[in-house]
Amino acid sequence: MRKALHFGAGNVGRGVIGLLLSQSGYQVVFVDIIEPLVELINRQRGYTVRVVGVDGQKEITVENVTAINAQKEGTIVEEISRAALITTAVGAGALQAVAPVIARGLQRRADLNLQAPMNIMACENLIDNSRVLQEYVFNCLSADYRRYVEKWVGFPNCVLDGIIITSKGDEGRRDPLSVVVEEHFQLVADRPGFVGEPPAIGGIVLTDKSGAYSEQKLFTFNTAHAIAAYLGYLKGHRFIHQAIRDPEIRRVVSGALQECSTVLIKRHNFDPAEQEWYAAGILKRFENAVLQDPVVRVAREPRRKLGPTDRLVKPAVLALESGVTPTYLATGIAAALLYDYPGDKQATALSRDLKEKGVDRILSEVCDLVPDSALAELVKERMVEVRARCDA
């Protein structure tokens, strides 16, 4: 049986990547830093995934899975030497941390003179995700090992589109590893990025335009999701389906989707009708009350999501460059700056810095925006408006 090594045994890793790989005949080995989670996976050797759609739900059992603690680097290196595929879902900020052990594993393959293609896919919300991981890995390799990796190892970029949350209720108590995923999820991968034949994975979509689809997903789904979450939190909503049903929030999210769609159509020559269909479908997906998707889950780590290349600031900058005033995107940026959930360390730190340093400095440090730029001025105007409406 083919073996796949997956870094990150969280909800995304178990609910989508582990599910797709297991159903495609792979023996899945998870790598994670949380020892109780590793022990539980090794004890159960499987878990359930509840797939939720508008018209109903179904349970799928994932079997033949094991796990390794991330501190056991020697074991991980040996597993890499035997794996046919490596995937990650650790969060964009943690890619640099997993790169050294992946590099050691690839060195081991080179020392064994393994002349078999292997591919590594970083399933993170990050433009050029696998290429970013490749750069981190190459920084850990000598020239000789780089030459081996360049010949035998592919780093195809990919796009993961779906809502994945921890299971709740009775089903969650039966299986603590259980995950709930929405019925609409897919993994899109860059065909030219593979070395050798792309792996046979059910549910994967191969494309020659992964960069365009990556931006489409990040600047449509993730942008809308984040804005609904930040505004939802500020207005006291607990779940995404409650937030998107709020007429004022829906108006802002719909406006931001239109601004992003205009940018994407111009930038990548997407078919306007298809982009409109994708954006409309996102709103319907957010309305799914069965998912019980918490706004604080979607809103977490606001500082990262306010970065200059991420889902809020980047499309707003591109909109201005395209001659579109990003009014609704600026409202989303303002809401993210005001997000102060006590259970989120980034949120509390950002809120503190905003009070101590002032908005101009935060826009410069976090968003890389010149304080008197058109977008910065628009965001500051929207911050006043968002505060007033949420306090009303």
C-alpha positions in Angstrom: 0.0 0.0 0.0 1.2 3.5 -0.9 2.2 5.7 2.1 1.4 9.4 2.5 3.0 11.5 5.3 0.8 14.4 6.4 2.0 17.2 8.7 -0.8 18.5 10.9 -3.4 16.3 12.4 -5.9 19.1 13.0 -9.3 19.5 11.5 -8.1 20.2 8.0 -5.6 17.4 8.0 -8.1 14.8 9.3 -11.3 16.2 7.7 -10.1 16.7 4.1 -6.6 15.6 3.4 -6.6 12.4 5.5 -10.1 11.6 4.1 -9.1 12.0 0.5 -5.9 10.1 0.8 -7.4 7.2 2.8 -10.2 6.9 0.3 -7.6 6.8 -2.5 -5.8 3.8 -1.1 -3.0 5.5 0.9 -1.8 4.5 4.3 -1.8 7.9 6.1 0.7 8.8 8.7 0.0 12.0 10.5 2.8 14.1 12.1 1.7 16.5 14.9 3.2 18.3 17.9 0.3 17.5 20.3 1.1 14.2 22.0 -2.4 13.4 23.3 -3.7 13.8 19.7 -0.9 11.5 18.4 -1.7 8.9 21.1 -5.4 9.0 20.3 -4.9 8.5 16.6 -2.6 5.5 17.3 -5.1 4.0 19.7 -8.1 4.4 17.4 -6.4 3.9 14.0 -9.3 5.8 12.5 -12.1 8.4 12.9 -15.3 9.6 11.4 -15.9 12.5 9.1 -19.4 14.0 9.0 -20.1 15.5 5.6 -22.9 18.1 5.9 -24.9 19.5 2.9 -27.9 21.6 2.6 -30.1 18.5 2.0 -28.6 16.2 4.6 -25.5 14.6 5.9 -23.5 11.4 5.9 -20.8 9.8 8.0 -17.6 8.4 6.4 -15.1 6.3 8.4 -11.4 6.9 7.8 -9.3 3.9 8.6 -5.7 2.7 8.5 -4.2 5.9 9.9 -1.3 6.3 12.4 0.6 9.3 13.9 4.1 10.4 14.9 5.0 13.0 17.4 6.8 15.9 15.6 9.7 15.7 18.0 10.6 12.2 16.8 12.6 13.5 13.9 14.5 10.2 13.2 11.3 8.3 12.8 9.9 11.0 10.5 13.0 11.0 8.3 12.6 7.2 7.8 8.9 7.6 7.0 9.8 10.2 4.4 12.2 7.8 2.8 9.3 5.3 2.4 6.5 7.8 1.5 5.1 8.3 -2.0 3.5 11.7 -1.1 3.9 14.4 1.6 1.2 16.9 2.4 0.9 19.6 5.0 -1.9 21.5 6.8 0.0 23.2 9.6 -0.8 26.8 8.9 1.2 29.1 6.7 3.2 30.4 9.6 4.5 27.0 10.5 5.8 25.9 7.1 9.3 27.1 8.0 9.2 25.0 11.1 8.5 21.7 9.3 11.0 22.4 6.5 14.2 21.2 8.3 12.8 17.7 9.0 11.4 17.4 5.5 14.9 18.4 4.2 16.5 15.7 6.3 14.0 13.1 4.9 14.9 14.1 1.3 18.6 13.9 2.1 17.9 10.3 3.3 16.2 9.5 0.0 19.2 10.9 -1.8 21.6 8.9 0.3 19.6 5.8 -0.5 19.7 6.8 -4.2 15.9 6.4 -4.5 15.1 7.1 -8.1 11.3 7.4 -7.7 9.3 10.6 -8.0 7.7 12.0 -4.9 5.6 15.2 -4.5 5.1 17.6 -1.6 1.9 19.6 -1.4 1.5 22.4 1.2 -2.3 22.7 1.6 -2.2 26.1 3.3 -4.1 29.4 2.7 -1.1 31.0 1.0 -0.3 32.1 -2.5 2.4 29.8 -4.0 2.1 27.6 -0.9 4.2 24.6 -2.0 6.8 26.8 -3.7 7.2 28.7 -0.4 7.8 25.4 1.4 10.2 24.4 -1.3 12.2 27.5 -0.7 12.4 26.8 3.0 13.4 23.2 2.3 16.1 24.2 -0.2 17.6 26.6 2.4 18.3 23.5 4.5 20.0 21.6 1.7 23.5 21.6 0.2 23.9 22.0 -3.6 24.3 18.3 -4.2 21.1 17.5 -2.3 19.2 20.3 -4.1 20.1 18.7 -7.5 18.6 15.4 -6.3 15.5 17.1 -5.1 15.1 19.2 -8.2 15.1 15.9 -10.3 13.0 13.7 -8.2 10.7 15.8 -5.9 7.9 18.1 -7.0 6.3 20.9 -5.1 3.0 21.6 -6.8 1.0 24.5 -5.5 -2.6 23.7 -4.5 -5.8 25.2 -3.4 -8.0 23.7 -0.7 -11.6 25.0 -0.7 -13.9 24.0 2.1 -15.2 24.6 5.6 -13.9 22.2 8.2 -14.7 22.4 11.9 -14.5 20.1 15.0 -17.5 17.9 15.6 -19.9 18.8 18.4 -22.6 17.0 20.3 -23.2 13.3 20.7 -21.3 12.3 17.7 -18.3 14.2 18.9 -18.4 12.4 22.2 -18.5 9.0 20.5 -15.4 9.9 18.5 -13.2 12.7 19.8 -11.3 12.7 16.5 -14.5 13.3 14.5 -14.5 16.3 12.1 -17.4 18.0 10.3 -16.9 19.2 6.8 -19.2 20.9 4.3 -20.3 18.9 1.4 -18.6 21.3 -1.0 -14.9 20.9 -0.7 -12.2 20.3 -3.3 -8.4 20.2 -3.7 -7.1 21.9 -6.8 -3.4 21.3 -7.7 -0.9 22.6 -10.2 -0.4 19.9 -12.9 3.0 21.2 -14.1 4.3 21.3 -10.6 4.3 17.5 -10.2 7.3 15.3 -10.9 6.3 12.2 -12.6 2.6 11.3 -12.9 0.3 13.2 -10.5 -0.8 10.9 -7.7 -4.2 9.3 -8.2 -6.2 11.0 -5.5 -10.0 11.0 -5.7 -11.4 14.5 -5.4 -8.3 16.3 -6.7 -8.7 18.7 -9.6 -5.6 19.3 -11.8 -5.1 22.6 -13.5 -2.5 24.6 -15.4 -3.7 27.8 -13.7 -3.2 27.1 -10.0 -2.0 30.7 -9.4 -5.3 32.1 -10.7 -7.4 29.7 -8.8 -5.4 30.3 -5.6 -6.2 34.0 -5.8 -9.8 33.3 -6.7 -10.3 31.1 -3.6 -8.3 33.4 -1.3 -9.9 36.7 -2.6 -13.4 35.3 -2.8 -14.1 32.6 -0.3 -11.5 33.6 2.4 -12.1 37.3 2.0 -15.9 36.9 2.4 -15.5 34.4 5.3 -13.2 36.8 7.2 -15.4 39.9 6.7 -18.5 37.9 7.8 -16.6 36.8 10.9 -15.2 40.1 12.0 -18.4 42.0 11.5 -20.4 39.1 13.0 -18.2 39.3 16.1 -18.6 43.0 16.5 -22.4 42.7 16.2 -22.6 39.9 18.7 -23.3 37.0 16.4 -21.9 33.6 17.5 -21.9 31.7 14.2 -21.2 32.4 10.6 -24.7 31.5 9.5 -26.2 34.0 11.9 -23.8 36.7 10.7 -24.5 36.2 7.0 -28.2 36.4 7.6 -27.8 39.8 9.2 -28.9 42.2 6.4 -26.2 44.8 7.1 -23.4 42.2 7.2 -24.7 40.5 4.1 -24.7 43.8 2.3 -21.0 44.4 3.1 -19.9 40.9 2.3 -21.8 41.0 -1.0 -20.2 44.3 -1.8 -16.7 43.0 -1.0 -17.4 39.9 -3.2 -18.3 42.2 -6.1 -15.1 44.3 -5.6 -13.0 41.1 -5.5 -14.8 39.6 -8.5 -14.1 42.7 -10.6 -10.4 42.4 -9.8 -10.2 38.7 -10.5 -12.0 39.0 -13.8 -9.6 41.7 -15.0 -6.6 40.0 -13.5 -7.1 36.4 -14.7 -9.7 36.7 -17.4 -12.2 34.6 -15.5 -15.6 34.2 -17.1 -17.9 36.8 -15.4 -20.8 34.5 -15.2 -18.7 31.7 -13.6 -17.2 34.1 -11.1 -20.6 35.4 -10.2 -21.8 31.8 -9.7 -18.9 31.0 -7.5 -19.4 34.1 -5.3 -23.2 33.5 -5.0 -22.5 29.9 -4.0 -20.2 31.1 -1.2 -23.0 33.1 0.4 -25.2 30.0 0.3 -22.5 27.9 1.9 -22.2 30.4 4.7 -25.9 30.1 5.4 -25.6 26.4 6.3 -26.8 26.4 10.0 -25.9 22.7 10.4 -22.2 23.5 10.3 -22.5 25.7 13.5 -19.3 27.5 12.3 -18.1 29.9 15.1 -17.2 33.4 14.1 -14.1 33.3 16.4 -12.8 30.2 14.6 -12.9 32.0 11.2 -11.7 35.3 12.6 -8.7 33.9 14.5 -5.2 35.4 14.0 -6.3 38.8 12.6 -2.8 40.2 12.4 -1.8 37.5 9.9 -5.0 38.0 7.9 -4.4 41.7 7.7 -1.0 41.2 6.1 -0.2 42.9 2.8 -0.5 39.8 0.7 -3.4 38.2 2.5 -7.2 38.1 2.0 -8.2 41.6 3.0 -5.5 44.2 2.2 -4.2 42.6 -1.1 -7.5 42.5 -3.0 -8.2 46.1 -1.8 -4.9 47.3 -3.1 -5.5 45.4 -6.4 -9.0 47.0 -6.6 -7.5 50.5 -6.4 -5.0 49.6 -9.1 -7.9 48.5 -11.2 -9.8 51.7 -10.7 -12.3 50.3 -8.2 -12.8 52.0 -4.9 -12.7 49.2 -2.3 -15.4 50.6 0.0 -16.6 47.2 1.3 -13.1 45.7 1.5 -12.0 48.7 3.6 -15.0 48.0 5.9 -13.7 44.5 6.3 -10.2 45.7 7.1 -11.6 48.1 9.7 -13.6 45.3 11.3 -10.5 43.1 11.5 -8.6 45.9 13.2 -11.3 46.2 15.8 -11.5 42.5 16.5 -10.6 42.0 20.2 -11.8 38.6 21.1 -10.1 37.8 24.5 -9.4 34.2 23.6 -7.3 35.1 20.6 -3.7 36.2 21.5 -3.2 38.0 18.2 -6.5 39.9 18.6 -5.7 41.0 22.1 -2.2 42.1 21.1 -3.4 43.9 18.1 -6.1 45.7 20.1 -3.5 46.7 22.7 -1.1 48.0 20.0 -3.9 49.9 18.3 -4.6 51.8 21.5 -0.9 52.4 22.3 0.6 53.1 18.9 -2.4 54.5 17.0 -4.1 53.4 13.8 -1.5 55.0 11.4 1.4 53.0 12.8 -0.6 49.7 12.9 -1.6 50.2 9.2 2.0 50.7 8.4 3.4 47.8 10.5 0.7 45.2 10.0 -0.8 46.1 6.6 2.2 47.8 4.9 0.0 50.8 4.1 1.3 54.4 4.0 -0.8 56.2 6.5 -2.0 58.9 4.1 -2.6 56.6 1.2 -6.0 56.3 -0.4 -6.7 52.9 1.1 -5.4 53.8 4.6 -7.7 56.9 4.6 -10.6 54.8 3.5 -10.0 52.2 6.2 -9.8 54.9 8.9 -13.1 56.4 7.7 -14.7 52.9 7.9 -13.3 52.3 11.4 -15.3 55.3 12.6 -18.4 54.0 10.8 -18.1 50.4 12.0 -17.6 51.5 15.6 -20.7 53.7 15.4 -22.9 51.0 13.9 -21.7 48.2 16.3 -22.2 50.5 19.3 -25.7 51.5 18.2 
